[in-house]
């Protein structure tokens, strides 16, 4: 992974005052970004490629009964 590419990306996020968190997933460094109505996942891999996944909200607000789906569909 080009650490310089990752650092430049993080510096740009900081310069633009875009909040992010860092993590590790699979064999990559994960940058998670949350902005109004969207969440972004940007992964930096050792072979120098990047993957960007973007989750966009429909704006639909649901009540707490929606949590039943979370626990039903995603529990072990």
Jmol script that loads the backbone (N, CA, C; Angstrom):
load data "model"
ATOM      1  N   UNK A   1       0.852  -1.186   0.000  1.00  0.00           N
ATOM      2  CA  UNK A   1       0.000   0.000   0.000  1.00  0.00           C
ATOM      3  C   UNK A   1       0.888   1.235   0.000  1.00  0.00           C
ATOM      4  N   UNK A   2       0.485   2.177  -0.768  1.00  0.00           N
ATOM      5  CA  UNK A   2       1.175   3.463  -0.760  1.00  0.00           C
ATOM      6  C   UNK A   2       0.665   4.266   0.428  1.00  0.00           C
ATOM      7  N   UNK A   3       1.472   4.304   1.468  1.00  0.00           N
ATOM      8  CA  UNK A   3       1.078   5.051   2.655  1.00  0.00           C
ATOM      9  C   UNK A   3       0.899   6.532   2.329  1.00  0.00           C
ATOM     10  N   UNK A   4       1.637   7.013   1.340  1.00  0.00           N
ATOM     11  CA  UNK A   4       1.507   8.413   0.950  1.00  0.00           C
ATOM     12  C   UNK A   4       0.105   8.711   0.404  1.00  0.00           C
ATOM     13  N   UNK A   5      -0.433   7.778  -0.369  1.00  0.00           N
ATOM     14  CA  UNK A   5      -1.781   7.957  -0.929  1.00  0.00           C
ATOM     15  C   UNK A   5      -2.807   8.041   0.200  1.00  0.00           C
ATOM     16  N   UNK A   6      -2.677   7.160   1.171  1.00  0.00           N
ATOM     17  CA  UNK A   6      -3.583   7.165   2.320  1.00  0.00           C
ATOM     18  C   UNK A   6      -3.448   8.466   3.107  1.00  0.00           C
ATOM     19  N   UNK A   7      -2.238   8.879   3.380  1.00  0.00           N
ATOM     20  CA  UNK A   7      -2.014  10.102   4.151  1.00  0.00           C
ATOM     21  C   UNK A   7      -2.553  11.324   3.415  1.00  0.00           C
ATOM     22  N   UNK A   8      -2.329  11.413   2.125  1.00  0.00           N
ATOM     23  CA  UNK A   8      -2.867  12.546   1.348  1.00  0.00           C
ATOM     24  C   UNK A   8      -4.393  12.574   1.424  1.00  0.00           C
ATOM     25  N   UNK A   9      -5.003  11.409   1.333  1.00  0.00           N
ATOM     26  CA  UNK A   9      -6.460  11.316   1.413  1.00  0.00           C
ATOM     27  C   UNK A   9      -6.947  11.784   2.786  1.00  0.00           C
ATOM     28  N   UNK A  10      -6.310  11.319   3.854  1.00  0.00           N
ATOM     29  CA  UNK A  10      -6.706  11.715   5.204  1.00  0.00           C
ATOM     30  C   UNK A  10      -6.508  13.211   5.421  1.00  0.00           C
ATOM     31  N   UNK A  11      -5.416  13.755   4.900  1.00  0.00           N
ATOM     32  CA  UNK A  11      -5.178  15.189   5.028  1.00  0.00           C
ATOM     33  C   UNK A  11      -6.236  16.002   4.297  1.00  0.00           C
ATOM     34  N   UNK A  12      -6.675  15.516   3.141  1.00  0.00           N
ATOM     35  CA  UNK A  12      -7.727  16.240   2.417  1.00  0.00           C
ATOM     36  C   UNK A  12      -9.035  16.206   3.198  1.00  0.00           C
ATOM     37  N   UNK A  13      -9.363  15.049   3.785  1.00  0.00           N
ATOM     38  CA  UNK A  13     -10.562  14.981   4.620  1.00  0.00           C
ATOM     39  C   UNK A  13     -10.467  15.968   5.777  1.00  0.00           C
ATOM     40  N   UNK A  14      -9.317  16.022   6.421  1.00  0.00           N
ATOM     41  CA  UNK A  14      -9.124  16.960   7.532  1.00  0.00           C
ATOM     42  C   UNK A  14      -9.241  18.406   7.059  1.00  0.00           C
ATOM     43  N   UNK A  15      -8.604  18.729   5.937  1.00  0.00           N
ATOM     44  CA  UNK A  15      -8.662  20.094   5.404  1.00  0.00           C
ATOM     45  C   UNK A  15     -10.093  20.526   5.116  1.00  0.00           C
ATOM     46  N   UNK A  16     -10.906  19.584   4.617  1.00  0.00           N
ATOM     47  CA  UNK A  16     -12.298  19.882   4.268  1.00  0.00           C
ATOM     48  C   UNK A  16     -13.229  19.728   5.468  1.00  0.00           C
ATOM     49  N   UNK A  17     -12.655  19.353   6.644  1.00  0.00           N
ATOM     50  CA  UNK A  17     -13.423  19.160   7.876  1.00  0.00           C
ATOM     51  C   UNK A  17     -14.510  18.089   7.724  1.00  0.00           C
ATOM     52  N   UNK A  18     -14.131  17.000   7.057  1.00  0.00           N
ATOM     53  CA  UNK A  18     -15.028  15.849   6.893  1.00  0.00           C
ATOM     54  C   UNK A  18     -14.609  14.798   7.914  1.00  0.00           C
ATOM     55  N   UNK A  19     -15.532  14.425   8.783  1.00  0.00           N
ATOM     56  CA  UNK A  19     -15.242  13.478   9.852  1.00  0.00           C
ATOM     57  C   UNK A  19     -15.021  12.074   9.282  1.00  0.00           C
ATOM     58  N   UNK A  20     -14.045  11.374   9.847  1.00  0.00           N
ATOM     59  CA  UNK A  20     -13.765  10.001   9.424  1.00  0.00           C
ATOM     60  C   UNK A  20     -13.238   9.193  10.592  1.00  0.00           C
ATOM     61  N   UNK A  21     -13.312   7.881  10.458  1.00  0.00           N
ATOM     62  CA  UNK A  21     -12.697   6.968  11.410  1.00  0.00           C
ATOM     63  C   UNK A  21     -11.872   5.960  10.617  1.00  0.00           C
ATOM     64  N   UNK A  22     -10.847   5.432  11.274  1.00  0.00           N
ATOM     65  CA  UNK A  22      -9.976   4.446  10.642  1.00  0.00           C
ATOM     66  C   UNK A  22     -10.202   3.084  11.264  1.00  0.00           C
ATOM     67  N   UNK A  23     -10.056   2.065  10.438  1.00  0.00           N
ATOM     68  CA  UNK A  23     -10.172   0.700  10.914  1.00  0.00           C
ATOM     69  C   UNK A  23      -9.421  -0.230   9.986  1.00  0.00           C
ATOM     70  N   UNK A  24      -9.527  -1.510  10.272  1.00  0.00           N
ATOM     71  CA  UNK A  24      -8.917  -2.535   9.434  1.00  0.00           C
ATOM     72  C   UNK A  24      -9.985  -3.556   9.097  1.00  0.00           C
ATOM     73  N   UNK A  25     -10.079  -3.910   7.839  1.00  0.00           N
ATOM     74  CA  UNK A  25     -11.027  -4.918   7.386  1.00  0.00           C
ATOM     75  C   UNK A  25     -10.351  -5.711   6.279  1.00  0.00           C
ATOM     76  N   UNK A  26     -10.594  -6.999   6.249  1.00  0.00           N
ATOM     77  CA  UNK A  26      -9.918  -7.877   5.292  1.00  0.00           C
ATOM     78  C   UNK A  26      -8.424  -7.582   5.332  1.00  0.00           C
ATOM     79  N   UNK A  27      -7.827  -7.320   4.205  1.00  0.00           N
ATOM     80  CA  UNK A  27      -6.402  -6.989   4.132  1.00  0.00           C
ATOM     81  C   UNK A  27      -6.220  -5.531   3.753  1.00  0.00           C
ATOM     82  N   UNK A  28      -6.981  -4.648   4.387  1.00  0.00           N
ATOM     83  CA  UNK A  28      -6.935  -3.243   3.992  1.00  0.00           C
ATOM     84  C   UNK A  28      -7.065  -2.331   5.198  1.00  0.00           C
ATOM     85  N   UNK A  29      -6.717  -1.070   4.976  1.00  0.00           N
ATOM     86  CA  UNK A  29      -7.015  -0.002   5.924  1.00  0.00           C
ATOM     87  C   UNK A  29      -8.325   0.614   5.462  1.00  0.00           C
ATOM     88  N   UNK A  30      -9.276   0.706   6.376  1.00  0.00           N
ATOM     89  CA  UNK A  30     -10.610   1.196   6.058  1.00  0.00           C
ATOM     90  C   UNK A  30     -10.787   2.602   6.604  1.00  0.00           C
ATOM     91  N   UNK A  31     -11.240   3.501   5.744  1.00  0.00           N
ATOM     92  CA  UNK A  31     -11.607   4.854   6.158  1.00  0.00           C
ATOM     93  C   UNK A  31     -13.124   4.937   6.034  1.00  0.00           C
ATOM     94  N   UNK A  32     -13.795   5.148   7.164  1.00  0.00           N
ATOM     95  CA  UNK A  32     -15.248   5.277   7.172  1.00  0.00           C
ATOM     96  C   UNK A  32     -15.600   6.756   7.313  1.00  0.00           C
ATOM     97  N   UNK A  33     -16.475   7.206   6.433  1.00  0.00           N
ATOM     98  CA  UNK A  33     -16.846   8.619   6.380  1.00  0.00           C
ATOM     99  C   UNK A  33     -18.362   8.707   6.477  1.00  0.00           C
ATOM    100  N   UNK A  34     -18.834   9.572   7.366  1.00  0.00           N
ATOM    101  CA  UNK A  34     -20.275   9.792   7.503  1.00  0.00           C
ATOM    102  C   UNK A  34     -20.561  11.257   7.231  1.00  0.00           C
ATOM    103  N   UNK A  35     -21.402  11.484   6.242  1.00  0.00           N
ATOM    104  CA  UNK A  35     -21.872  12.830   5.916  1.00  0.00           C
ATOM    105  C   UNK A  35     -23.397  12.773   5.876  1.00  0.00           C
ATOM    106  N   UNK A  36     -24.071  13.903   5.935  1.00  0.00           N
ATOM    107  CA  UNK A  36     -25.535  13.867   5.967  1.00  0.00           C
ATOM    108  C   UNK A  36     -26.134  13.041   4.823  1.00  0.00           C
ATOM    109  N   UNK A  37     -26.883  12.015   5.190  1.00  0.00           N
ATOM    110  CA  UNK A  37     -27.578  11.182   4.219  1.00  0.00           C
ATOM    111  C   UNK A  37     -26.724  10.139   3.530  1.00  0.00           C
ATOM    112  N   UNK A  38     -25.426  10.062   3.855  1.00  0.00           N
ATOM    113  CA  UNK A  38     -24.549   9.098   3.187  1.00  0.00           C
ATOM    114  C   UNK A  38     -23.498   8.575   4.148  1.00  0.00           C
ATOM    115  N   UNK A  39     -23.026   7.374   3.826  1.00  0.00           N
ATOM    116  CA  UNK A  39     -21.882   6.799   4.502  1.00  0.00           C
ATOM    117  C   UNK A  39     -20.976   6.234   3.429  1.00  0.00           C
ATOM    118  N   UNK A  40     -19.693   6.483   3.552  1.00  0.00           N
ATOM    119  CA  UNK A  40     -18.703   6.030   2.578  1.00  0.00           C
ATOM    120  C   UNK A  40     -17.713   5.104   3.260  1.00  0.00           C
ATOM    121  N   UNK A  41     -17.285   4.069   2.559  1.00  0.00           N
ATOM    122  CA  UNK A  41     -16.204   3.209   3.006  1.00  0.00           C
ATOM    123  C   UNK A  41     -15.133   3.221   1.919  1.00  0.00           C
ATOM    124  N   UNK A  42     -13.937   3.658   2.282  1.00  0.00           N
ATOM    125  CA  UNK A  42     -12.826   3.715   1.337  1.00  0.00           C
ATOM    126  C   UNK A  42     -11.738   2.792   1.876  1.00  0.00           C
ATOM    127  N   UNK A  43     -11.382   1.778   1.092  1.00  0.00           N
ATOM    128  CA  UNK A  43     -10.376   0.811   1.518  1.00  0.00           C
ATOM    129  C   UNK A  43      -9.096   0.994   0.714  1.00  0.00           C
ATOM    130  N   UNK A  44      -7.979   0.969   1.417  1.00  0.00           N
ATOM    131  CA  UNK A  44      -6.646   1.062   0.819  1.00  0.00           C
ATOM    132  C   UNK A  44      -5.956  -0.283   0.999  1.00  0.00           C
ATOM    133  N   UNK A  45      -5.567  -0.924  -0.103  1.00  0.00           N
ATOM    134  CA  UNK A  45      -4.967  -2.259  -0.079  1.00  0.00           C
ATOM    135  C   UNK A  45      -3.456  -2.195  -0.280  1.00  0.00           C
ATOM    136  N   UNK A  46      -2.775  -3.246   0.163  1.00  0.00           N
ATOM    137  CA  UNK A  46      -1.314  -3.334   0.076  1.00  0.00           C
ATOM    138  C   UNK A  46      -0.816  -3.275  -1.360  1.00  0.00           C
ATOM    139  N   UNK A  47      -1.610  -3.760  -2.311  1.00  0.00           N
ATOM    140  CA  UNK A  47      -1.172  -3.751  -3.714  1.00  0.00           C
ATOM    141  C   UNK A  47      -1.431  -2.406  -4.393  1.00  0.00           C
ATOM    142  N   UNK A  48      -1.785  -1.398  -3.598  1.00  0.00           N
ATOM    143  CA  UNK A  48      -1.955  -0.015  -4.031  1.00  0.00           C
ATOM    144  C   UNK A  48      -3.285   0.286  -4.712  1.00  0.00           C
ATOM    145  N   UNK A  49      -4.229  -0.668  -4.716  1.00  0.00           N
ATOM    146  CA  UNK A  49      -5.535  -0.300  -5.267  1.00  0.00           C
ATOM    147  C   UNK A  49      -6.463   0.135  -4.133  1.00  0.00           C
ATOM    148  N   UNK A  50      -7.491   0.846  -4.518  1.00  0.00           N
ATOM    149  CA  UNK A  50      -8.491   1.353  -3.577  1.00  0.00           C
ATOM    150  C   UNK A  50      -9.858   0.860  -4.011  1.00  0.00           C
ATOM    151  N   UNK A  51     -10.736   0.716  -3.040  1.00  0.00           N
ATOM    152  CA  UNK A  51     -12.143   0.418  -3.320  1.00  0.00           C
ATOM    153  C   UNK A  51     -12.985   1.428  -2.562  1.00  0.00           C
ATOM    154  N   UNK A  52     -14.014   1.939  -3.225  1.00  0.00           N
ATOM    155  CA  UNK A  52     -14.908   2.923  -2.619  1.00  0.00           C
ATOM    156  C   UNK A  52     -16.324   2.375  -2.682  1.00  0.00           C
ATOM    157  N   UNK A  53     -16.970   2.311  -1.521  1.00  0.00           N
ATOM    158  CA  UNK A  53     -18.369   1.895  -1.474  1.00  0.00           C
ATOM    159  C   UNK A  53     -19.149   3.028  -0.819  1.00  0.00           C
ATOM    160  N   UNK A  54     -20.281   3.352  -1.416  1.00  0.00           N
ATOM    161  CA  UNK A  54     -21.071   4.499  -0.985  1.00  0.00           C
ATOM    162  C   UNK A  54     -22.484   4.027  -0.670  1.00  0.00           C
ATOM    163  N   UNK A  55     -22.967   4.370   0.518  1.00  0.00           N
ATOM    164  CA  UNK A  55     -24.305   4.013   0.973  1.00  0.00           C
ATOM    165  C   UNK A  55     -25.111   5.294   1.081  1.00  0.00           C
ATOM    166  N   UNK A  56     -26.197   5.362   0.330  1.00  0.00           N
ATOM    167  CA  UNK A  56     -26.992   6.584   0.264  1.00  0.00           C
ATOM    168  C   UNK A  56     -28.364   6.324   0.879  1.00  0.00           C
ATOM    169  N   UNK A  57     -28.767   7.204   1.772  1.00  0.00           N
ATOM    170  CA  UNK A  57     -30.051   7.093   2.444  1.00  0.00           C
ATOM    171  C   UNK A  57     -31.180   7.536   1.514  1.00  0.00           C
ATOM    172  N   UNK A  58     -32.304   6.869   1.643  1.00  0.00           N
ATOM    173  CA  UNK A  58     -33.498   7.293   0.908  1.00  0.00           C
ATOM    174  C   UNK A  58     -34.194   8.447   1.607  1.00  0.00           C
ATOM    175  N   UNK A  59     -33.769   8.719   2.838  1.00  0.00           N
ATOM    176  CA  UNK A  59     -34.400   9.778   3.616  1.00  0.00           C
ATOM    177  C   UNK A  59     -35.615   9.290   4.383  1.00  0.00           C
ATOM    178  N   UNK A  60     -35.960   8.023   4.190  1.00  0.00           N
ATOM    179  CA  UNK A  60     -37.117   7.460   4.885  1.00  0.00           C
ATOM    180  C   UNK A  60     -36.759   7.204   6.341  1.00  0.00           C
ATOM    181  N   UNK A  61     -37.564   7.711   7.244  1.00  0.00           N
ATOM    182  CA  UNK A  61     -37.365   7.520   8.676  1.00  0.00           C
ATOM    183  C   UNK A  61     -38.378   6.484   9.146  1.00  0.00           C
ATOM    184  N   UNK A  62     -37.883   5.499   9.884  1.00  0.00           N
ATOM    185  CA  UNK A  62     -38.759   4.426  10.367  1.00  0.00           C
ATOM    186  C   UNK A  62     -38.785   4.431  11.880  1.00  0.00           C
ATOM    187  N   UNK A  63     -39.766   3.732  12.445  1.00  0.00           N
ATOM    188  CA  UNK A  63     -39.847   3.674  13.903  1.00  0.00           C
ATOM    189  C   UNK A  63     -39.054   2.490  14.438  1.00  0.00           C
ATOM    190  N   UNK A  64     -39.079   2.325  15.748  1.00  0.00           N
ATOM    191  CA  UNK A  64     -38.251   1.318  16.397  1.00  0.00           C
ATOM    192  C   UNK A  64     -38.625  -0.115  16.023  1.00  0.00           C
ATOM    193  N   UNK A  65     -39.810  -0.331  15.472  1.00  0.00           N
ATOM    194  CA  UNK A  65     -40.185  -1.691  15.062  1.00  0.00           C
ATOM    195  C   UNK A  65     -39.261  -2.216  13.966  1.00  0.00           C
ATOM    196  N   UNK A  66     -38.587  -1.322  13.278  1.00  0.00           N
ATOM    197  CA  UNK A  66     -37.639  -1.712  12.230  1.00  0.00           C
ATOM    198  C   UNK A  66     -36.483  -2.529  12.808  1.00  0.00           C
ATOM    199  N   UNK A  67     -36.187  -2.325  14.078  1.00  0.00           N
ATOM    200  CA  UNK A  67     -35.086  -3.045  14.710  1.00  0.00           C
ATOM    201  C   UNK A  67     -35.333  -4.551  14.753  1.00  0.00           C
ATOM    202  N   UNK A  68     -36.598  -4.967  14.737  1.00  0.00           N
ATOM    203  CA  UNK A  68     -36.914  -6.399  14.696  1.00  0.00           C
ATOM    204  C   UNK A  68     -36.284  -7.048  13.458  1.00  0.00           C
ATOM    205  N   UNK A  69     -36.297  -6.351  12.345  1.00  0.00           N
ATOM    206  CA  UNK A  69     -35.690  -6.862  11.112  1.00  0.00           C
ATOM    207  C   UNK A  69     -34.189  -7.019  11.290  1.00  0.00           C
ATOM    208  N   UNK A  70     -33.557  -6.038  11.913  1.00  0.00           N
ATOM    209  CA  UNK A  70     -32.113  -6.113  12.174  1.00  0.00           C
ATOM    210  C   UNK A  70     -31.774  -7.381  12.946  1.00  0.00           C
ATOM    211  N   UNK A  71     -32.456  -7.598  14.046  1.00  0.00           N
ATOM    212  CA  UNK A  71     -32.133  -8.747  14.881  1.00  0.00           C
ATOM    213  C   UNK A  71     -32.560 -10.068  14.252  1.00  0.00           C
ATOM    214  N   UNK A  72     -33.668 -10.080  13.541  1.00  0.00           N
ATOM    215  CA  UNK A  72     -34.128 -11.305  12.874  1.00  0.00           C
ATOM    216  C   UNK A  72     -33.202 -11.711  11.737  1.00  0.00           C
ATOM    217  N   UNK A  73     -32.816 -10.764  10.901  1.00  0.00           N
ATOM    218  CA  UNK A  73     -32.083 -11.083   9.677  1.00  0.00           C
ATOM    219  C   UNK A  73     -30.563 -11.153   9.852  1.00  0.00           C
ATOM    220  N   UNK A  74     -30.033 -10.565  10.922  1.00  0.00           N
ATOM    221  CA  UNK A  74     -28.585 -10.455  11.013  1.00  0.00           C
ATOM    222  C   UNK A  74     -27.982 -11.035  12.279  1.00  0.00           C
ATOM    223  N   UNK A  75     -28.761 -11.798  13.038  1.00  0.00           N
ATOM    224  CA  UNK A  75     -28.224 -12.455  14.237  1.00  0.00           C
ATOM    225  C   UNK A  75     -27.703 -13.830  13.867  1.00  0.00           C
ATOM    226  N   UNK A  76     -26.704 -14.261  14.588  1.00  0.00           N
ATOM    227  CA  UNK A  76     -26.167 -15.616  14.376  1.00  0.00           C
ATOM    228  C   UNK A  76     -27.098 -16.665  14.935  1.00  0.00           C
TER     229      UNK A  76
END
end "model"
wireframe off; spacefill off
backbone 0.3
color backbone group
